Amino acid sequence: TKKRNLAPVAASTAIYEPTVDLPLETKHSKAEVQAGKVEDQSKINWFWKNDNGVWQAYDDLQTAVLEEAWEEKEDTCQIGIAGLRYIIDLKKMHQINPQTKTRRRVKRQKSDEGRT
């Protein structure tokens, strides 16, 4: 299982960002996507379910981190949200706050599918 290393961007704010460059473009050629050989990543969205049962979208950077981990078949990855580090369990599809142990559901969906 691969683990993504995170480093604080600024010690005073404790905002965590990936220590590797993450391209927001697909690593596949446009021709491969158009031929249907791979999914068009620009059509993939990631969401987490809030306390009111409403699905909230992750931002572009978080989506890129999640999608790369998904494609690499990683079990987990880490993302930063509002200055906090969260673990995403890609097998159980949960977002976990390691400090409070709070778990929230996450989902991956094509942008042309309806939200559920």
HELIX and SHEET records of a PDB file:
HELIX    1   1 LYS A   30  GLN A   34  1                                   5    
HELIX    2   2 GLN A   41  LYS A   43  5                                   3    
HELIX    3   3 ASP A   60  GLU A   71  1                                  12    
SHEET    1   A 2 LEU A   6  PRO A   8  0                                        
SHEET    2   A 2 TYR A  16  PRO A  18 -1                                        
SHEET    1   B 6 TRP A  55  ALA A  57  0                                        
SHEET    2   B 6 ILE A  44  LYS A  49 -1                                        
SHEET    3   B 6 ARG A 103  LYS A 110 -1                                        
SHEET    4   B 6 HIS A  94  ILE A  96 -1                                        
SHEET    5   B 6 LEU A  84  ASP A  89 -1                                        
SHEET    6   B 6 THR A  76  ILE A  81 -1                                        
END                                                                             
